[in-house]
Amino acid sequence: MKCLSVRIAVDVNAEIAARALQLSGVSDEKIMVCHDEAQVTEAWEKGCFIASGSLELVTHLPFDILVESTGIPSVGARHAELAILAGKHVGIATKETESVVGPYLTRLAERQGRLFTPLDGDQPSLLIGLVTWAQTLGFEVVAAGKSSEYDFIWEEQEGAVWCNGQRYSAPDFENLWTLTENQEIEIVSARSEALKEIPQISVPDLCEMTNVANATGLIPDRPDFHALVLRTGEVPTLLDHQEFGGVLGGSGRLEVFNCLRRPDEVSFAGGVFVVVRCEDQETWELLRGKGHVLSRSGNSAMVYLPRHLLGLEAPISMLDAVLKGLPSGGGSAVKPHVDLIARATQEFASGQNLEMKGHHRHIEGLRPEVHSAAPLSASAPVPFYLLPEAKIVRPVAAGQPITLADVSLPDSHMLRLRLEQDAMFFEEAAPSL
């Protein structure tokens, strides 16, 4: 594409990186598989595309920005720091890394005259942009958030709800489809109960909202989020203050909702939204007539971007960073306001290992929550993505948050950076473990 050239691919080994270049349309004769720095330099000087199994081998090359998308928390931390210290911008797609040490890496990049930024195409960057847009216009942001990754699709004829390709029986769901006035909260609660077999919150959702919280200062209304099952038009009604018929205890709240729709209705598509306060009733009634989504009370409205195009939008953030020096996230405003932590949903015995699994990077037996950030200490909950490969060192009861005293953490690169972050932002932080 215009203004952008991607000539370097790094993966767990050089052959896999080469395959990625092939799949992107690069011909074999233009790809050099490189296993040492001399081969990398030769390939660059020849104008070839470089496939490497190690980021360390390529950081001396004159590229502008690294896109870190391994999805592996500790690897993401190492790659990001390595690139920043080599004088490169970093576009972070590994949200797991960002949730633990994003504020530190943001500051480190600033000191190097570079940017550490989330990427458009992922919800955090898009939501931060939408929140900033609303605040710049002077709106009171009541709530902001995203729809979950998979819609809840009601098949009325078969009495079932489909989600992520799986069918869940819901024979009486017709009675819960429409929100009766003055019974909205009760009906939405009944929806969640009727569909309790479907996961209604996930680790990736809360991880992304952690990163948004640290960039914007917005916070969740409760640590595990409300995660309501809502049709698109219902969002501003339920995600408003309790005094106006919603569920929230105040403004500036982050939230995730599960998009409920019929098969022939448009998906929210993992998009992002802000709910803003309607202060000029005449203007907002005019906008309601234009098809904008207002709450039943008329006190709030939802403005939204119903898209989530994954990596397709990332080049916009890359061009902004390199050509304009602009982050897609919060820039210097990023601070550790909150941590993504883990609460046990089962008992753990001493000696058990914690393992990160699957597309959603979950850890079996642990539920994510978002709490106020705190430095690492024996009594404080451990950030969720410091826990992969940790060992339980004392019994943990179901319902208990995992604290540092409960586990032995692996000696990871990200642990070192987290200690640096704690020392940077918390006066009471211990210098070492």
Secondary structure, DSSP 8 states (H G I E B T S, - for coil): -TT----EEE-SSHHHHHHHHHHTT--GGGEEEESSHHHHHHHHHTT-EEEES-GGGTTTS---EEEE----HHHHHHHHHHHHHTT-EEEE--HHHHHHHHHHHHHHHHHTT--EEE-TTSHHHHHHHHHHHHHHTT--EEEEEEE-SS-EEEEGGGTEEEETTEEEE-TTGGGGSS--TT-HHHHHHHHHHHTTTS----HHHHHHHHHHHHHH--EESSTT----EE-GGGHHHHSSBGGGTSSBSSSSEEEEEEEEE-TTS---TT-EEEEEE---HHHHHHHHHTT-EE-TTSSEEEEEE----GGGGHHHHHHIIIII---SS-GGG----EEEEEEESS-B-TT-B--EETTTTEETTEEEEEEE-----TTSB-BGGG-TT-EE-S-B-TT-B-BGGGEE----HHHHHHHHHHHHH-TT--S--
